[in-house]
Amino acid sequence: MDARSAVNIVESRGARFNKPYVLVGVPDIGLVGLISSSYIVEHSKMKEVGHVETESLPQVVIVHGSTPLSPVRLYGSDDGRLVVLISEIPLPPRASFEIGSEIEVWAKAKGAEAVIGVTGLPSNERLESDENAKPKVYAVSTSEGIMREIGGLGVKPFEEGLITGMYATLINRGKLLGVPNLLLLAESYPEFPDPSAAASSLELLNSMLGLNLDLKPLIEESEEIRLRMRDMMRRTQMSTSQAGAPPSVYA
């Protein structure tokens, strides 16, 4: 492990990075970030291009298809233009800060176009609205150019509130290092998984990044995904319950 940092991003052999957009999705409000990032990886058939090592993470191994995996992994597109970071466990505060900081250092070294976070924004209107209503997406960015671009896509700025956790670290470190950052906040249910909020975020990313994702399966299977993600959240919460990490966004 690098003596200069408590976190090491281990790249897979042969991994390709070409001034990528770095998308970050971690478990928090509505599991919006995790659902969004997982959907991109699965439906774009992205391959693992690295993982994160740090002593501040709980001792957890994720098993998929009988294969043991690191809980925090990087996936990449074939052309190296998109990298997706997924954490399948809630991150304790220390790990959240350390990983967020190192992601920005790594992104700068790779000449990243931008680091993009996706999260949920707890909304009373969302709770009271019709179940089929389309959640709104808001944004905050360190780049005026990015804000103009997504403004043209109909996204409103997140004007007042408090951002905490990894997404706050990404913004703060990004400003310090000169790495453009964007945080998308989709109105979501505060206490259980919200695939519809993830679909709203992905619709925007489809336009911004040219992902060409078919979102119909996500919308049609939202209840199944909601139950699956809720079960995962309950299982992984046991390993990190002592951390007591707060929600990442307050409006």
C-alpha positions, 0 to 999 in steps of 0.5 A, spaced: 500 500 500 502 506 498 505 509 504 503 516 502 496 514 503 491 510 507 488 508 500 490 504 494 487 504 488 489 497 485 488 497 477 487 491 473 492 488 469 491 491 462 486 496 464 485 502 459 483 509 461 482 515 456 481 522 460 475 518 463 468 521 466 468 518 473 462 516 476 461 514 483 455 511 486 455 509 494 449 506 498 446 512 501 439 515 501 434 511 497 440 507 494 440 512 488 447 512 487 448 504 488 442 502 483 444 507 478 452 505 478 450 498 478 445 498 472 450 502 468 455 496 469 450 491 468 447 493 462 453 496 458 457 490 460 463 493 463 469 489 466 472 490 472 478 495 472 480 496 479 478 495 486 480 499 492 484 497 498 484 501 505 484 498 512 478 503 514 473 499 510 470 493 514 473 486 513 467 484 508 468 480 501 462 480 496 461 474 493 457 474 486 457 467 482 461 464 487 467 469 485 469 473 491 470 480 490 472 487 493 466 491 496 469 497 493 470 496 485 472 500 479 469 498 472 470 501 465 468 502 458 472 498 453 474 505 450 476 507 457 472 514 457 467 512 463 469 509 469 464 507 475 466 506 482 461 502 486 461 500 493 456 495 495 457 496 503 455 503 506 462 506 508 464 508 515 466 516 515 473 515 515 473 510 509 468 515 506 473 521 506 479 517 505 476 514 498 473 520 496 480 524 497 484 518 493 478 518 487 480 525 486 487 524 486 487 518 481 482 522 477 486 528 476 492 523 474 488 520 469 486 527 466 479 525 468 473 530 464 469 530 471 467 526 477 460 525 477 456 523 484 449 520 484 445 520 490 438 521 493 435 527 495 430 526 501 423 529 499 416 530 502 413 531 495 416 524 493 413 521 499 406 524 497 406 524 490 403 518 485 408 512 485 408 513 478 410 520 478 417 522 475 422 524 480 426 531 479 433 531 479 437 537 481 445 538 480 451 542 484 457 543 480 464 546 481 464 547 473 460 553 470 461 550 464 458 543 466 452 547 470 450 550 463 450 544 459 446 540 464 441 546 465 440 545 457 437 538 459 432 541 464 436 540 470 435 545 476 441 547 480 441 545 488 440 552 491 440 551 498 442 545 503 447 541 506 452 535 503 456 531 507 460 524 507 463 522 500 460 527 496 462 532 500 469 530 500 469 529 492 467 536 491 472 539 496 478 535 494 475 536 487 476 544 488 482 543 491 485 539 485 482 543 480 478 536 477 471 538 475 465 535 479 458 534 478 453 531 483 446 529 481 441 529 486 434 525 485 428 526 489 427 520 493 424 516 498 428 517 504 428 510 508 428 505 502 430 503 495 428 508 490 429 505 483 425 510 479 429 516 482 435 512 479 432 512 473 431 519 473 438 520 474 440 515 468 436 519 463 440 525 464 446 521 464 444 518 458 443 525 454 450 527 458 454 521 456 451 518 450 450 512 454 444 509 450 441 505 456 435 502 455 431 504 462 425 501 461 427 494 464 429 499 470 422 502 470 418 496 469 422 492 474 422 497 479 419 493 485 423 487 484 429 491 484 427 495 490 426 489 494 432 486 492 436 492 494 432 493 501 435 486 502 442 487 500 442 494 505 439 490 511 445 485 510 450 489 509 448 494 514 450 489 520 457 489 518 457 497 519 452 499 524 457 501 529 459 506 524 453 511 524 454 514 518 449 520 517 445 521 510 449 525 505 444 530 503 440 535 507 435 540 504 
